[in-house]
Amino acid sequence: VQLVESGGGLVQPGGSLRLSCNASGDVLGINDVAWHREAPGKQRELVAEMIWGADPKYGDSVKGRFTMSRNNRENTAALQMSSLEPDDSAKYYCSLTQGLIWKTTYWGQGTQVTVSS
């Protein structure tokens, strides 16, 4: 499974960005997708996740500002980010977890988001 993120960039505080994640390869019909972020000197943080068949869940720091969606037919996921703050600056990673018996998690290479005036 290969994951490719896109949509990152430089945005001013208060602005918006939409990240996309495209999955290819042996993607199973049932899987869990998540967005994480990692800033320099900080641990990787779960931003949003969508367990198969469930509504998205969000980290406390992004609730009300970020919206995650997925298109199972096209094997894509998106993260709409609004009201961005400098603390949102990080490299954002998409992950996909699947497996019938043993779960395997795949990661993309990440896309950089910088919030600065």
Disulfide bonds with the S-S distance in Angstrom:
Cys21-Cys94 2.08
